[in-house]
């Protein structure tokens, strides 16, 4: 199995760097099938501390999070974003990140973008910059 992990393709027998800029640019592209676009369902799975992108019964990717208390408030850290290789380049990481950041905003949380993809996404989309914990 091959998966894209925070800008790195991981396989049991090798590691290959992926162009993170290209992945960020693809954040608006959609998965397609023979019958047209497939919109992945993004769901929060709190028991696994992650948002998942589901295409049918398949978990195509996820954005992991860890909540921490800081000065009486909850701060959400995003350490990893993973997209399975067969779903790469279709904007799934961007959809996961956007949904996760929107959820943090709705919950009045600040975020720590430890994941390089999440960090680059926030830089590309400055409307999320106010969420970054100082």
DRENFI-33975 format. One record per residue: residue number from 1; x, y, z of N, C-alpha, C in turn. Coordinates in steps of 0.05 Angstrom, whole numbers. Example, Ala and Ser with C-alpha at 12.3 -4.5 7.8 and 13.67 -1.06 7.14 Angstrom:
REM DRENFI-33975
+-----+--------+---------+--------+---------+----------+--------+--------+---------+--------+
!   n ! n_east ! n_north !   n_up ! ca_east ! ca_north !  ca_up ! c_east ! c_north !   c_up !
+-----+--------+---------+--------+---------+----------+--------+--------+---------+--------+
!   1 !    264 !    -114 !    156 !     246 !      -90 !    156 !    264 !     -66 !    156 !
!   2 !    257 !     -45 !    142 !     273 !      -21 !    143 !    258 !       1 !    157 !
+-----+--------+---------+--------+---------+----------+--------+--------+---------+--------+
REM end
This chain:
REM DRENFI-33975
+-----+--------+---------+--------+---------+----------+--------+--------+---------+--------+
!   n ! n_east ! n_north !   n_up ! ca_east ! ca_north !  ca_up ! c_east ! c_north !   c_up !
+-----+--------+---------+--------+---------+----------+--------+--------+---------+--------+
!   1 !     17 !     -23 !      0 !       0 !        0 !      0 !     18 !      25 !      0 !
!   2 !     10 !      45 !    -15 !      25 !       70 !    -17 !      5 !      92 !     -8 !
!   3 !     15 !     110 !      9 !      -1 !      133 !     18 !     15 !     158 !     18 !
!   4 !      2 !     181 !     12 !      16 !      206 !     14 !     13 !     216 !     42 !
!   5 !     36 !     221 !     55 !      36 !      229 !     83 !     51 !     255 !     85 !
!   6 !     37 !     277 !     91 !      49 !      303 !     96 !     70 !     309 !     74 !
!   7 !     62 !     306 !     50 !      81 !      313 !     28 !    101 !     291 !     22 !
!   8 !     99 !     267 !     33 !     118 !      246 !     28 !    102 !     221 !     21 !
!   9 !    109 !     207 !     -1 !      97 !      182 !     -7 !    111 !     160 !      9 !
!  10 !     96 !     144 !     23 !     108 !      124 !     40 !    100 !      96 !     30 !
!  11 !    119 !      79 !     27 !     115 !       51 !     20 !    134 !      35 !     37 !
!  12 !    127 !      10 !     43 !     144 !       -6 !     60 !    173 !      -9 !     50 !
!  13 !    177 !      -6 !     24 !     204 !      -10 !     14 !    218 !      15 !      5 !
!  14 !    205 !      39 !      6 !     218 !       63 !     -3 !    204 !      88 !      8 !
!  15 !    217 !     111 !      7 !     205 !      136 !     13 !    212 !     155 !    -11 !
!  16 !    192 !     169 !    -20 !     195 !      186 !    -43 !    183 !     213 !    -37 !
!  17 !    198 !     235 !    -40 !     187 !      261 !    -34 !    168 !     269 !    -56 !
!  18 !    146 !     281 !    -49 !     125 !      290 !    -67 !    126 !     321 !    -67 !
!  19 !    121 !     334 !    -89 !     121 !      363 !    -91 !     97 !     373 !    -76 !
!  20 !    102 !     384 !    -52 !      80 !      394 !    -35 !     66 !     418 !    -48 !
!  21 !     80 !     434 !    -63 !      67 !      457 !    -76 !     46 !     447 !    -96 !
!  22 !     52 !     426 !   -110 !      32 !      415 !   -129 !      8 !     405 !   -114 !
!  23 !     12 !     391 !    -92 !     -11 !      381 !    -76 !    -28 !     404 !    -67 !
!  24 !    -16 !     426 !    -58 !     -32 !      449 !    -48 !    -47 !     461 !    -71 !
!  25 !    -35 !     463 !    -95 !     -49 !      475 !   -118 !    -73 !     458 !   -126 !
!  26 !    -73 !     432 !   -120 !     -94 !      414 !   -128 !   -118 !     414 !   -109 !
!  27 !   -118 !     432 !    -89 !    -138 !      429 !    -68 !   -167 !     434 !    -77 !
!  28 !   -172 !     443 !   -101 !    -199 !      446 !   -111 !   -207 !     425 !   -132 !
!  29 !   -190 !     406 !   -138 !    -196 !      386 !   -158 !   -213 !     364 !   -145 !
!  30 !   -230 !     352 !   -161 !    -248 !      332 !   -150 !   -242 !     304 !   -161 !
!  31 !   -248 !     284 !   -146 !    -246 !      256 !   -155 !   -266 !     252 !   -177 !
!  32 !   -259 !     236 !   -197 !    -278 !      230 !   -218 !   -281 !     200 !   -223 !
!  33 !   -303 !     193 !   -235 !    -308 !      165 !   -242 !   -319 !     165 !   -270 !
!  34 !   -325 !     141 !   -280 !    -336 !      139 !   -307 !   -363 !     153 !   -310 !
!  35 !   -377 !     156 !   -287 !    -403 !      169 !   -288 !   -402 !     198 !   -280 !
!  36 !   -379 !     209 !   -275 !    -376 !      237 !   -268 !   -361 !     241 !   -241 !
!  37 !   -363 !     266 !   -231 !    -348 !      272 !   -206 !   -358 !     256 !   -182 !
!  38 !   -339 !     248 !   -165 !    -345 !      235 !   -140 !   -336 !     254 !   -118 !
!  39 !   -355 !     263 !   -102 !    -349 !      281 !    -80 !   -344 !     264 !    -55 !
!  40 !   -319 !     264 !    -45 !    -314 !      248 !    -21 !   -330 !     259 !      2 !
!  41 !   -339 !     242 !     19 !    -353 !      250 !     44 !   -332 !     254 !     65 !
!  42 !   -332 !     278 !     78 !    -313 !      284 !     99 !   -328 !     282 !    125 !
!  43 !   -318 !     265 !    143 !    -331 !      260 !    169 !   -311 !     262 !    191 !
!  44 !   -319 !     273 !    214 !    -303 !      273 !    238 !   -306 !     247 !    252 !
!  45 !   -284 !     234 !    259 !    -284 !      209 !    274 !   -269 !     213 !    300 !
!  46 !   -283 !     225 !    320 !    -269 !      232 !    345 !   -255 !     209 !    359 !
!  47 !   -266 !     185 !    356 !    -253 !      162 !    370 !   -225 !     156 !    358 !
!  48 !   -220 !     165 !    333 !    -194 !      161 !    321 !   -179 !     188 !    319 !
!  49 !   -191 !     209 !    329 !    -178 !      236 !    329 !   -170 !     244 !    301 !
!  50 !   -190 !     242 !    283 !    -184 !      250 !    255 !   -210 !     255 !    239 !
!  51 !   -206 !     270 !    218 !    -227 !      273 !    198 !   -220 !     253 !    175 !
!  52 !   -240 !     239 !    165 !    -235 !      220 !    144 !   -249 !     229 !    118 !
!  53 !   -236 !     224 !     96 !    -248 !      227 !     69 !   -256 !     200 !     60 !
!  54 !   -282 !     196 !     56 !    -292 !      170 !     48 !   -303 !     171 !     20 !
!  55 !   -295 !     152 !      4 !    -306 !      149 !    -23 !   -319 !     121 !    -23 !
!  56 !   -345 !     121 !    -21 !    -359 !       96 !    -17 !   -352 !      85 !     10 !
!  57 !   -343 !      60 !     10 !    -335 !       47 !     35 !   -305 !      49 !     41 !
!  58 !   -291 !      64 !     24 !    -262 !       66 !     26 !   -254 !      92 !     40 !
!  59 !   -235 !      90 !     59 !    -223 !      114 !     71 !   -201 !     122 !     52 !
!  60 !   -206 !     144 !     37 !    -187 !      154 !     17 !   -165 !     170 !     30 !
!  61 !   -170 !     181 !     54 !    -150 !      197 !     67 !   -160 !     207 !     94 !
!  62 !   -142 !     219 !    110 !    -150 !      230 !    135 !   -132 !     252 !    144 !
!  63 !   -143 !     269 !    161 !    -128 !      291 !    174 !   -129 !     286 !    204 !
!  64 !   -107 !     278 !    216 !    -106 !      272 !    244 !   -105 !     297 !    261 !
!  65 !   -117 !     296 !    285 !    -115 !      319 !    303 !   -111 !     310 !    331 !
!  66 !   -100 !     328 !    347 !     -97 !      324 !    376 !   -105 !     350 !    390 !
!  67 !   -123 !     347 !    409 !    -133 !      371 !    424 !   -117 !     373 !    450 !
!  68 !   -109 !     398 !    456 !     -93 !      404 !    480 !   -106 !     428 !    494 !
!  69 !   -104 !     428 !    520 !    -113 !      452 !    535 !    -90 !     471 !    538 !
!  70 !    -94 !     496 !    533 !     -74 !      517 !    536 !    -88 !     542 !    547 !
!  71 !    -80 !     550 !    570 !     -91 !      574 !    583 !   -121 !     574 !    584 !
!  72 !   -133 !     550 !    590 !    -161 !      548 !    593 !   -177 !     544 !    567 !
!  73 !   -163 !     544 !    545 !    -176 !      540 !    519 !   -166 !     515 !    505 !
!  74 !   -182 !     504 !    487 !    -173 !      480 !    472 !   -159 !     489 !    446 !
!  75 !   -136 !     478 !    442 !    -120 !      483 !    418 !   -119 !     456 !    403 !
!  76 !   -124 !     457 !    377 !    -124 !      432 !    361 !    -98 !     432 !    343 !
!  77 !    -82 !     411 !    348 !     -58 !      407 !    332 !    -64 !     388 !    309 !
!  78 !    -54 !     394 !    285 !     -57 !      377 !    262 !    -30 !     366 !    254 !
!  79 !    -22 !     342 !    264 !       4 !      331 !    259 !      7 !     317 !    232 !
!  80 !    -14 !     306 !    221 !     -12 !      290 !    196 !    -36 !     293 !    178 !
!  81 !    -31 !     294 !    153 !     -52 !      291 !    132 !    -43 !     269 !    114 !
!  82 !    -60 !     250 !    109 !     -53 !      226 !     93 !    -74 !     222 !     72 !
!  83 !    -66 !     218 !     47 !     -84 !      210 !     25 !    -72 !     186 !     12 !
!  84 !    -89 !     165 !      8 !     -80 !      141 !     -5 !    -71 !     148 !    -34 !
!  85 !    -50 !     136 !    -43 !     -38 !      143 !    -69 !    -58 !     143 !    -92 !
!  86 !    -76 !     123 !    -93 !     -95 !      121 !   -115 !   -115 !     144 !   -115 !
!  87 !   -116 !     160 !    -94 !    -134 !      183 !    -92 !   -118 !     209 !    -93 !
!  88 !    -92 !     208 !    -96 !     -75 !      232 !    -96 !    -81 !     250 !   -120 !
!  89 !    -75 !     276 !   -116 !     -79 !      295 !   -138 !   -107 !     302 !   -144 !
!  90 !   -126 !     295 !   -127 !    -154 !      300 !   -132 !   -167 !     320 !   -112 !
!  91 !   -150 !     333 !    -96 !    -160 !      354 !    -78 !   -170 !     344 !    -52 !
!  92 !   -166 !     318 !    -46 !    -177 !      307 !    -21 !   -163 !     319 !      3 !
!  93 !   -137 !     322 !      3 !    -123 !      334 !     26 !   -133 !     363 !     31 !
!  94 !   -139 !     378 !     10 !    -149 !      405 !     13 !   -177 !     405 !     25 !
!  95 !   -194 !     386 !     16 !    -221 !      384 !     28 !   -220 !     376 !     57 !
!  96 !   -203 !     357 !     64 !    -200 !      349 !     92 !   -191 !     373 !    109 !
!  97 !   -171 !     387 !     99 !    -160 !      410 !    114 !   -181 !     432 !    117 !
!  98 !   -194 !     439 !     96 !    -215 !      460 !     97 !   -237 !     452 !    117 !
!  99 !   -246 !     428 !    116 !    -267 !      419 !    134 !   -257 !     419 !    163 !
! 100 !   -233 !     409 !    168 !    -222 !      409 !    195 !   -218 !     437 !    206 !
! 101 !   -209 !     455 !    190 !    -205 !      483 !    199 !   -232 !     497 !    204 !
! 102 !   -251 !     492 !    186 !    -278 !      503 !    191 !   -290 !     492 !    217 !
! 103 !   -286 !     467 !    223 !    -295 !      455 !    248 !   -282 !     469 !    272 !
! 104 !   -256 !     473 !    270 !    -242 !      486 !    292 !   -253 !     514 !    297 !
! 105 !   -258 !     528 !    275 !    -269 !      555 !    277 !   -297 !     555 !    290 !
! 106 !   -313 !     536 !    282 !    -340 !      533 !    293 !   -339 !     527 !    323 !
! 107 !   -318 !     513 !    332 !    -315 !      506 !    360 !   -299 !     527 !    376 !
! 108 !   -293 !     550 !    363 !    -277 !      571 !    376 !   -250 !     561 !    385 !
! 109 !   -237 !     544 !    369 !    -211 !      533 !    376 !   -190 !     549 !    359 !
! 110 !   -165 !     549 !    369 !    -143 !      557 !    353 !   -129 !     531 !    344 !
! 111 !   -111 !     533 !    325 !     -98 !      509 !    314 !    -68 !     512 !    313 !
! 112 !    -55 !     489 !    313 !     -26 !      487 !    310 !    -22 !     471 !    284 !
! 113 !    -13 !     483 !    263 !     -10 !      469 !    237 !     17 !     454 !    236 !
! 114 !     21 !     433 !    252 !      46 !      418 !    252 !     50 !     403 !    226 !
! 115 !     29 !     395 !    213 !      30 !      382 !    187 !     38 !     403 !    166 !
! 116 !     58 !     397 !    150 !      67 !      416 !    130 !     45 !     423 !    109 !
! 117 !     28 !     404 !    103 !       6 !      409 !     85 !    -13 !     429 !     97 !
! 118 !    -21 !     425 !    122 !     -40 !      444 !    135 !    -27 !     471 !    137 !
! 119 !     -2 !     473 !    143 !      12 !      498 !    145 !     12 !     513 !    118 !
! 120 !     18 !     498 !     97 !      19 !      510 !     70 !    -10 !     518 !     61 !
! 121 !    -29 !     502 !     68 !     -57 !      508 !     61 !    -66 !     534 !     74 !
! 122 !    -59 !     538 !     99 !     -66 !      563 !    113 !    -52 !     587 !    100 !
! 123 !    -27 !     583 !     92 !     -13 !      605 !     78 !    -26 !     612 !     51 !
! 124 !    -36 !     592 !     37 !     -50 !      597 !     12 !    -77 !     608 !     16 !
! 125 !    -90 !     603 !     38 !    -117 !      612 !     44 !   -116 !     629 !     69 !
! 126 !   -109 !     654 !     67 !    -105 !      672 !     90 !   -130 !     675 !    107 !
! 127 !   -153 !     668 !     97 !    -177 !      670 !    113 !   -177 !     652 !    137 !
! 128 !   -157 !     633 !    138 !    -154 !      615 !    161 !   -131 !     623 !    179 !
! 129 !   -116 !     644 !    172 !     -92 !      652 !    188 !    -99 !     660 !    216 !
! 130 !   -123 !     671 !    221 !    -131 !      679 !    248 !   -135 !     655 !    267 !
! 131 !   -136 !     631 !    256 !    -140 !      607 !    273 !   -114 !     598 !    285 !
! 132 !    -91 !     606 !    274 !     -65 !      595 !    283 !    -59 !     606 !    311 !
! 133 !    -54 !     587 !    329 !     -47 !      594 !    357 !    -21 !     609 !    358 !
! 134 !    -20 !     628 !    376 !       5 !      644 !    378 !     22 !     632 !    401 !
+-----+--------+---------+--------+---------+----------+--------+--------+---------+--------+
REM end
